[in-house]
Amino acid sequence: MFDAQKLGDPVDPGLIKVGEVSLKGRVLLAPMAGVTDLIMRAMAERHGASATVSEMITGSGIIRGDRETQHRLRSDCRQPRLAPRAIQIAARDVRDIEIASQHAEASGADWIDINMGCPCKRVTGGMAGAALMRDLDQATALIVSARRAVKIPITLKMRLGWDENSINAPELARRAEGEGVSLITVHGRTRQQFYSGRADWRAIRHVKSAVRIPVVANGDCASIEDACTMLNASGADALMIGRAAIGRPWLVGDIAYFLSAGAQRESLSFEKRGSIVKEHLQGLVGMMGEAGLRHARKHLAAYVEHSFEATNEAIYKLKQKLITTASVNEAYDLIDVIFLGDYAEAAA
């Protein structure tokens, strides 16, 4: 493992603000559809995330009364919180974004994040997400509509561009700032790259140079070392962690802590990790019923994979049982065997 103390003194970012909302740190949990459920966001917040952003919702989903949309919109934003909570919206139509923005505000969100970065075909095929980077006039119209529909701040998440021949993130960022957007997050890839290769952190610097509002760098940050390199390369004010936080929602807070204190926190014990895994599962089952166990499988697998060596055959077999069982009680028992048994003691 690298020596965190060799990375130098932490950078003092001052106070990052999203409109009138102040962030205590500079590392946010990214929105990931089907992944960053309410329970994961709450645990990331409890372990020190500077802010969390929900899975994306749509106005059309609200109008249809879509059950999944209601789960995603349910942010418990009115409950006591340790960090700000935002709701992300994907839209192509002006009316759609107005409806979604108003519902997000009514639910108690601290701000609304507009998705102009999702690369999946289901979203871009409907001319939303990253497809809006091919039509900056429509992208601007959506920003204006959201801004007029609510009183809370608006932020924007984008990619570098549609492809390598249309790197227009700086231009979109300038337009967004001009229409009152309070913060911009940039994933360091084009839409056509999806998640292949490595995110280009240096390219984000062009966006930072184009605007005066805070810029957040996103893409491939999986460690404290990555975070320091990413900040230096991008010039960004803050970072957003996505895939690397699956199976370790505490990572966001670990990195935020280091950037603030200049030292690493003590690693979580296997017992504590097991408690978090069971809490995550219990929360999903309580919120979604039987579907909660199925939804949890991606999380359960990731928790195990981040805690044990991939070559551990015994753990691999237990993990397979864990992610295929149809019994919640059996899942709890397997979590105890994995995180509280001899396997954990041997790995500690």
N, C-alpha and C positions, 0 to 999 in steps of 0.2 A: 504493500500500500504506500502511496506517496506521502510525503511529509507536508502536511498543510502549512506548517510554520515557515516553510521555504518559499511559499507563494507571496510573501511580502505582506505589508500592512493592508488592511481592508480599505476600500475607497469609501470616503464619506459622501453619501449621496445627498445629504440634506434631507428635506422633507418632500417626498413625492406626493402630489395631490392630483386627484381625479375630480375636477371641478372643485367643490368644497370638501370633498372626502379625502382625508389624509391617510396615507399608508404608513404603518409603523416599520415596515421593512421593504425589501426590493425583490422579492421572489413570489410569484403568483402561481396558483394551480391552473393549468390550461383547461379549457372546455374540450371534452372528447365525447362524441355521441355514443351512447351505449356503454360508457365507461365511468365518467365522473358523476355518478349518482349522488343523491343527497347525502348518503352515509359516508361515502369517500370524501366528499367536500367537507363535511363536518369534522372528520378525523384529521384531515390535512390542516384545517383551521386550528384545531386543538393542539396540534404539534408545531404550530408556528408559521403556517403559510401567511403571507402578507395580505392576500385576498384570494377568493376563489370565484370561478366563473362556471355557470351551469352548462349542462348539455343544451344544444341549440333547440329553440322552439320556433314555431311558425304561426302566423295569424290564421292560416287555413286549418291548422290542426286544432286551434282553439275553437273556431267556428264549428268544426265537425264534432267537437267534444271528444277528441281522440284521447284515449286513456293514457297512452305513453306521453303525450304532450302534457297532460295534467300532472303526471309524475315529475316531468322535467321542470314544469313551471312551479311546482311546489318546492319552494326554497326555504321555508321556515324563516324568511328574512325578518319577520316580526319578533322572533325569539331572541334572547340575549346572544350576543355574538362576540367573538374575540378578534374578528377581522371583517372587513367589508365583503359583501356578497353581491355579485353581479349576475344578471341573466343574459344569455346570448340569444340573438335572433338571426334567423336566416330568412331572407325574403327577396323577391324580385319585384312584386307589385307594391305600389305606394300604399294602398289601402291595407294590404296584408301587414306591412311593417307598422302602420299606425295602430292596428288592433293589437298586435303582439306587444308593442311598446307600452301601450296603456295597461294591458294585463300584467306585464312585468312590473310596472311602477306600482300598480294596485297591490301586488303581492308583497311589496316591501323591498324590492331590489335597491341597492345603493347606486347602481348605475346600469345602463343597458349597453351591451357589446354587440355590434353589428358584425355578422360573419361575412367576410369577403375573401376567405382563405380556404374554405373546405374544398378539397379536390375531388371528392367522390362523384361518380357519374350520376348518381341519383339526384344529387343537389345541383351540380353544374348543368345537367340535362334540363333542369327547370329554370336555367339561367339565373341561379342564385349562387351563393358561395363565391368561389374563385372566378366563376364565369363573369362576374361583374367587373373584373379587371380588364375585360375586353370591351366594356361599355362604360367609360368613366362618367358620361353624362347621366346615365341611369343610376350609377353608383352614387353620384352627388345628389340626385333627386331623392333617393332613399334616405340619405343622411339628413337632408332638409326636412323630410316628412317626419322622421323619428324625432328630430330636434323640436319640431313644432308640437308634436303630440304629447310630450311629457315635460316635466320640470327637472327631473333628475339628469345627471350627466350622461353623455353618449360617448362611447369609445368605439374603436374600429380594429378588427383583426384582419390582416391581409397576408398575401404572399408577395414575393418579389415581382411577380408578373405572371402572365399566362404561360409564356415560354421564354426561352433565352433570347428571342428576337423582339420581345415586348416587355422589357424590364421597366415598368411604369409605376412602381411603388412610390418613388419620391413625388411624382405628380399627383397621384391619388392622395398622398399624405398632405400635400399642400392644399388641395381642394378641401379635404376633410377639416383641416385646421381652420380654414377660412369660413366654414359653415358651423363652427362651434364645437367640433369634436375635442374632447379633453385629453385623450391619450390614445396612442396607436401602438399596436403590437404587430410585429413583422416576423413571419416564419421565413427562414432563410432559404427557401426553395421556390421554384416556379410551380405552377399547377401541373404542368406536364411531367415534372419530376416525381410527383406524388410524394413518396417517402424514400426514394432511391438515392444512392450516393450520400454525401454529407451536406448538411446545411451550410450555406455560405454566410458566415457571420460577418465577414468584412463588408459584404454588399449591404448589410443593414445600416452601415455608417452613412450611406448616401441618403437614407431616409432621415436619420438623425440630423444631418446637415441641412435638410430641407425645411424643418419645422422647429418651433420653439417649445411645443408641448412635449410632455414626457414620451419617450419611445421605449418599448419593451421588446427585447430580443427573444425569439422562440426557435426551437429546433435543435434536437440532438444534445441537449444539456442533461447529463446523467450523473454528474459528480461535482464536488466542490472545485476540483481542478478545472473541469469543463467550464464552470461558472466564471471563474476568474479569467480564463482565456477568452470566453465569449464576451464578457464585458469590455475587455481591452480591445478586442478585435472590432466590435460593433460600435463602441462608444455609447451604448444604450444606457438608459437610466435604471433599468430593472430587467429581470428575466422572468420567463414563463416556462414552467416545467410541465411536460405532458406525459408521453409514454413511459418515461423513466420512473414516474411516480406510481405506476400500476404495480401493486404488490408491495409498495413501501410509501404510503401517503405521507409519512413523516419526513421523506427526503426533502420536500419543499421547505419545511421548517429548518431542517439541518443546514441547508445551504443559506437560507436567510440568516440564521444564527451566525454562521461563519462570517458572512459579509458584514455583519454588524459588530461582532465581538472579536473577530480575527482568530478564533480558536474553534476547534471541533467539539461538538457535544459528545457525551458518552454514547456509545452504540446501545440500542435497545437489547435487552436480554431476550432469549428465546421465549421465556415465560411471558414477557410483556407482548412480544409479537403474537404469540398464540392468543392472548387475551384480545388483541386488536382484531385478529382474524375472526374470532367468534363474535365479537361485537359487530363487525361488518356484516357477517352472515345473518345474525339475529335482526339487525336493523332492516335488511332487505326483505327478509321473510315477513317481518312485522308490517312493512310498507306495501309489499306486493303479493303476499300470500305464497302459494306454492311456486309461483313464477319467480319468486325471490331467490330460491335455491338455484334455479337454472341461470338466472342473471348473474349470480355470484360466482359461477364456475371460472370465468376468466380471472377474477380476482383471487380466488382460492389457489389456482395454479401458479399465479405470479407471486403470491406470498411465499409459497414453498420454494419456488425457483430462485428467489432473491435471498433465501436463507440457507440453502444447502447446495453442495456441489452437484453439478449435473450428472456426474459419474456415479453417484450414490444409487445403486440399483434398488436397495430396499426403500429408500425415500421415493424413488420414481414409481414403484408399485403402489405405495401408499397414496401418492398424489393421484394416480390414475383412479384409484377407488374413490378418493375424495371428490373428484370432478365428474364422476359418473353415478354416484349414489343418488337414489331418489328419496332418501330418508334424511330429514334434517337432523334427527337425533344421532344417526350414524355419522353424519358429517361432523357434528360436535365431538364425538368420540375419536374420530380419526385426527381431528385437529389436536386433541390432547395427546394422542399417541405420537404425532409428528413433533410437536413443539414442546412437550413436557416430558417425553420419554428418553430412553437411552440414546436415540439418534441425536437429539438436541445437545445432550451432555457431551457426546463425542465430537460434535461440530463446534462446540463453544471454545 
